[in-house]
Amino acid sequence: MNYELLQALIEPLQYGFMQRSLVIAILVGMLCAVVGSYLMVQRLALLGDAISHSVLPGLAIAFLLGGNIFIGAFIAGVVSTMCIALIRTRSPIKEDAAMGIVFSAFFALGITLITVIQKENKIDLNHFLFGNILGVTAQDVRDTAIIAAIVFIVVFLLYKELLFYTFDPLGAQAAGLPVNRLNFGLMLLIALTIVASMKAVGVILVLSLLITPGATAYLLVKRLHEVMILGAVIGVISSISGMYLSYFYNLPSGPAIVLVVSALFLLALLFSPNYGILNHGKNYSQQKQ
């Protein structure tokens, strides 16, 4: 039985598209978990959602111009974060409202452009919305690997500064750290991560891969670096599992990956040694009270 299972797992990897999908699954699973840990700790899930929806116009315009869609999407993500910052600092509008305004406007523009492109060119761009990990090309793998390398290097070099800023922004400012630069840098990392994950899970579902692995790890371990490591493992397992589910059962890859990572979160929520609802959930509720 085990031999048959092993054969079933290895057999698809003889195909080039499955080998490329496996590389993307590993890179995206690790990348989303590491960057998403900062988002979750800072309670900025809405920011990730805003940026993920805001990249659509950039990739649509890049496609129209025949450019690199990764670069176009990244530029749109950066522009959206600048718009959010502008509204927040130059008006009485709160940050969460600014995010909602910007992401809905950018998303509407992106959907409109994609609809127009599909009508005129008779092509399907819906994989950008919902992901298609089995359809990645060698160029996609190369671009994703470059983005992942950049993000991992930046996180490694600025780990202590980002850690301090994440848990105590006021303390970091008092200590003389460039908090505005750190905040903008974190937004850039989020934008890069979302761009790298577009082909795997799509811009609509990428928030789940950004937040859920880290949230699952947060229920099981305490320190941020442990949350990142365990979250990366959970993200990779979820991405690979979703990839195989998509291959064997002809399911859309993005939703398959999200369903796996959501199931793992549910297990942690129910059975976590410290916070599990079916374990010590009552004790935790008493502590909160």
C-alpha positions as CSV (number, residue, x, y, z in Angstrom):
1,M,0.0,0.0,0.0
2,N,2.8,2.4,0.9
3,Y,4.6,1.5,-2.3
4,E,1.5,2.3,-4.3
5,L,1.1,5.6,-2.5
6,L,4.8,6.5,-3.2
7,Q,4.3,5.6,-6.9
8,A,1.2,7.8,-7.1
9,L,3.2,10.7,-5.6
10,I,6.3,10.2,-7.8
11,E,4.5,9.4,-11.1
12,P,3.2,12.9,-11.9
13,L,6.7,14.4,-11.3
14,Q,7.9,12.8,-14.6
15,Y,6.1,15.7,-16.3
16,G,7.9,19.0,-16.7
17,F,4.8,21.1,-15.7
18,M,4.6,19.1,-12.4
19,Q,8.2,19.7,-11.7
20,R,7.8,23.4,-12.2
21,S,4.6,23.4,-10.1
22,L,6.5,21.7,-7.3
23,V,9.2,24.4,-7.2
24,I,6.6,27.1,-7.2
25,A,4.6,25.4,-4.5
26,I,7.7,25.2,-2.2
27,L,8.8,28.8,-2.9
28,V,5.3,30.3,-2.5
29,G,4.5,28.3,0.6
30,M,7.7,29.5,2.3
31,L,7.4,33.1,1.0
32,C,3.8,33.7,2.1
33,A,4.3,32.2,5.5
34,V,7.4,34.3,6.3
35,V,6.0,37.7,5.2
36,G,2.5,36.8,6.4
37,S,3.8,36.3,9.9
38,Y,4.5,40.1,10.1
39,L,1.0,40.9,8.8
40,M,-0.7,38.6,11.3
41,V,1.3,39.9,14.3
42,Q,0.6,43.5,13.3
43,R,-3.1,42.8,12.6
44,L,-2.8,44.0,9.1
45,A,-4.6,41.3,7.2
46,L,-6.7,43.9,5.5
47,L,-3.5,45.5,4.1
48,G,-2.6,42.2,2.5
49,D,-6.1,42.0,1.0
50,A,-5.9,45.5,-0.3
51,I,-2.5,45.1,-2.0
52,S,-3.5,41.7,-3.4
53,H,-6.5,43.1,-5.1
54,S,-4.6,46.2,-6.2
55,V,-2.1,44.4,-8.4
56,L,-4.7,43.5,-11.0
57,P,-4.6,46.8,-13.1
58,G,-0.8,46.5,-13.2
59,L,-0.7,43.0,-14.6
60,A,-3.5,43.9,-17.1
61,I,-1.7,47.0,-18.4
62,A,1.6,45.1,-18.6
63,F,-0.2,42.4,-20.6
64,L,-1.6,45.0,-23.0
65,L,1.8,46.6,-23.5
66,G,3.6,43.2,-23.9
67,G,5.7,43.7,-20.8
68,N,6.5,41.5,-17.8
69,I,3.2,41.0,-15.8
70,F,5.2,40.5,-12.6
71,I,6.7,44.0,-12.9
72,G,3.4,45.6,-13.8
73,A,1.7,43.9,-10.9
74,F,4.4,45.0,-8.5
75,I,4.2,48.6,-9.7
76,A,0.5,48.6,-9.2
77,G,0.9,47.2,-5.7
78,V,3.4,49.9,-4.8
79,V,1.2,52.6,-6.2
80,S,-1.8,51.3,-4.2
81,T,0.3,51.4,-0.9
82,M,1.3,55.0,-1.7
83,C,-2.3,55.9,-2.3
84,I,-3.3,54.4,1.0
85,A,-0.5,56.3,2.8
86,L,-1.5,59.5,1.0
87,I,-5.1,59.3,2.1
88,R,-4.2,58.4,5.6
89,T,-1.7,61.2,6.1
90,R,-3.4,64.0,4.2
91,S,-7.0,63.5,5.3
92,P,-9.0,62.6,8.4
93,I,-9.8,59.2,6.8
94,K,-8.6,56.2,8.9
95,E,-6.2,53.6,7.5
96,D,-8.8,50.8,7.3
97,A,-11.2,53.0,5.3
98,A,-8.4,54.1,3.1
99,M,-7.5,50.5,2.4
100,G,-11.1,49.7,1.5
101,I,-11.4,52.7,-0.9
102,V,-8.1,52.0,-2.7
103,F,-8.4,48.2,-3.0
104,S,-12.0,48.4,-4.3
105,A,-11.1,51.0,-6.8
106,F,-8.0,49.2,-8.1
107,F,-9.8,45.9,-8.1
108,A,-12.7,47.3,-10.1
109,L,-10.3,48.8,-12.6
110,G,-8.4,45.6,-12.9
111,I,-11.5,43.5,-13.5
112,T,-12.7,46.0,-16.2
113,L,-9.3,45.9,-18.0
114,I,-9.1,42.1,-17.9
115,T,-12.7,41.8,-19.2
116,V,-11.8,44.2,-22.1
117,I,-8.6,42.3,-22.9
118,Q,-10.4,38.9,-22.9
119,K,-13.1,40.2,-25.2
120,E,-10.5,41.6,-27.7
121,N,-7.9,38.9,-27.6
122,K,-10.1,35.8,-26.9
123,I,-7.8,34.6,-24.1
124,D,-8.5,33.6,-20.5
125,L,-6.9,35.6,-17.8
126,N,-9.0,34.2,-14.9
127,H,-6.0,32.2,-13.7
128,F,-4.7,35.5,-12.3
129,L,-7.8,35.7,-10.1
130,F,-7.9,32.1,-8.9
131,G,-4.5,30.7,-9.6
132,N,-3.3,27.8,-11.8
133,I,-0.2,26.3,-10.3
134,L,-0.1,23.5,-12.9
135,G,0.1,26.1,-15.7
136,V,3.3,27.8,-14.6
137,T,6.1,28.3,-17.1
138,A,9.9,28.1,-16.7
139,Q,9.9,31.9,-16.8
140,D,7.4,32.0,-14.0
141,V,9.6,29.8,-11.9
142,R,12.6,32.0,-12.6
143,D,10.8,35.2,-11.7
144,T,9.3,33.6,-8.6
145,A,12.7,32.4,-7.5
146,I,14.3,35.8,-8.0
147,I,11.5,37.5,-5.9
148,A,11.8,34.8,-3.2
149,A,15.5,35.3,-3.0
150,I,15.1,39.1,-2.7
151,V,12.4,38.8,0.1
152,F,14.3,36.2,2.1
153,I,17.6,38.3,2.0
154,V,15.8,41.4,3.1
155,V,14.0,39.6,5.9
156,F,17.3,38.0,7.1
157,L,19.2,41.3,7.0
158,L,16.4,43.4,8.7
159,Y,15.0,40.6,11.0
160,K,15.8,42.4,14.3
161,E,14.6,45.8,13.1
162,L,11.4,44.4,11.7
163,L,10.9,42.3,14.8
164,F,11.2,45.4,17.1
165,Y,9.0,47.5,14.8
166,T,6.4,44.8,14.5
167,F,5.9,44.3,18.2
168,D,6.5,47.9,19.4
169,P,6.3,50.6,16.7
170,L,6.5,53.5,19.3
171,G,9.5,51.9,21.0
172,A,11.2,51.4,17.7
173,Q,10.6,55.1,16.8
174,A,11.9,56.2,20.2
175,A,15.0,54.1,19.7
176,G,15.7,56.0,16.5
177,L,14.7,53.3,13.9
178,P,13.4,54.6,10.6
179,V,9.9,53.4,11.2
180,N,8.4,55.0,8.1
181,R,11.0,53.3,5.9
182,L,10.4,50.0,7.7
183,N,6.7,50.3,7.2
184,F,7.1,51.1,3.5
185,G,9.7,48.3,3.2
186,L,7.2,45.8,4.7
187,M,4.6,46.9,2.3
188,L,7.0,46.3,-0.6
189,L,7.7,42.8,0.7
190,I,4.0,42.1,0.8
191,A,3.6,43.4,-2.7
192,L,6.5,41.2,-3.9
193,T,5.1,38.2,-2.2
194,I,1.6,38.7,-3.7
195,V,3.1,39.1,-7.2
196,A,5.1,35.9,-6.7
197,S,2.0,34.0,-5.6
198,M,-0.3,35.1,-8.4
199,K,0.1,32.1,-10.6
200,A,-0.2,29.6,-7.7
201,V,-3.3,30.8,-5.9
202,G,-4.4,34.0,-7.7
203,V,-4.8,37.5,-6.3
204,I,-8.2,36.8,-4.7
205,L,-7.1,33.8,-2.6
206,V,-3.5,34.8,-1.8
207,L,-4.6,36.4,1.5
208,S,-5.3,33.0,2.8
209,L,-1.8,31.7,2.1
210,L,-0.4,34.9,3.6
211,I,-2.3,34.7,6.9
212,T,-3.4,31.2,7.6
213,P,-0.1,29.3,7.8
214,G,1.2,31.9,10.2
215,A,-2.0,31.9,12.2
216,T,-1.9,28.1,12.4
217,A,1.8,28.2,13.6
218,Y,0.8,31.0,16.1
219,L,-1.5,28.5,17.8
220,L,1.3,26.0,18.2
221,V,4.5,28.0,18.9
222,K,5.3,31.3,20.6
223,R,8.3,33.1,19.1
224,L,8.2,35.0,15.8
225,H,11.0,33.0,14.2
226,E,9.3,29.8,15.2
227,V,6.0,31.0,13.7
228,M,7.9,31.8,10.5
229,I,9.6,28.4,10.3
230,L,6.6,26.3,11.2
231,G,4.3,28.5,9.1
232,A,6.7,28.0,6.1
233,V,6.4,24.2,6.6
234,I,2.6,24.4,6.8
235,G,2.6,26.7,3.7
236,V,4.8,24.3,1.7
237,I,2.7,21.2,2.7
238,S,-0.5,23.0,1.8
239,S,0.8,24.2,-1.5
240,I,2.1,20.8,-2.5
241,S,-1.0,19.0,-1.3
242,G,-3.2,21.4,-3.2
243,M,-1.1,20.9,-6.3
244,Y,-1.6,17.1,-6.1
245,L,-5.3,17.5,-5.5
246,S,-5.5,19.8,-8.5
247,Y,-3.7,17.2,-10.6
248,F,-5.5,14.0,-9.6
249,Y,-9.0,15.4,-9.2
250,N,-9.0,18.2,-11.8
251,L,-9.7,20.9,-9.2
252,P,-8.8,24.6,-9.5
253,S,-5.4,24.8,-7.8
254,G,-5.8,28.0,-5.9
255,P,-9.0,26.9,-4.0
256,A,-7.5,23.4,-3.5
257,I,-4.4,24.9,-1.7
258,V,-6.6,27.3,0.4
259,L,-8.9,24.4,1.4
260,V,-5.9,22.4,2.6
261,V,-4.3,25.2,4.6
262,S,-7.7,26.1,6.1
263,A,-8.2,22.5,7.2
264,L,-4.8,22.5,8.9
265,F,-5.8,25.7,10.7
266,L,-9.0,24.1,11.9
267,L,-7.1,21.2,13.3
268,A,-4.7,23.5,15.2
269,L,-7.7,25.6,16.4
270,L,-9.4,22.4,17.8
271,F,-6.3,20.5,19.2
272,S,-3.6,23.1,19.9
273,P,-1.9,22.2,23.3
274,N,-2.3,25.8,24.5
275,Y,-5.3,27.2,22.7
276,G,-7.2,24.3,21.3
277,I,-11.0,24.5,21.7
278,L,-11.2,20.8,22.4
279,N,-8.1,20.9,24.6
280,H,-7.5,24.0,26.7
281,G,-10.0,26.3,25.1
282,K,-11.9,26.8,28.3
283,N,-8.8,27.6,30.2
284,Y,-7.7,30.2,27.6
285,S,-11.2,31.8,27.7
286,Q,-10.9,32.1,31.5
287,Q,-7.4,33.7,31.1
288,K,-8.9,36.3,28.7
289,Q,-11.6,37.2,31.1
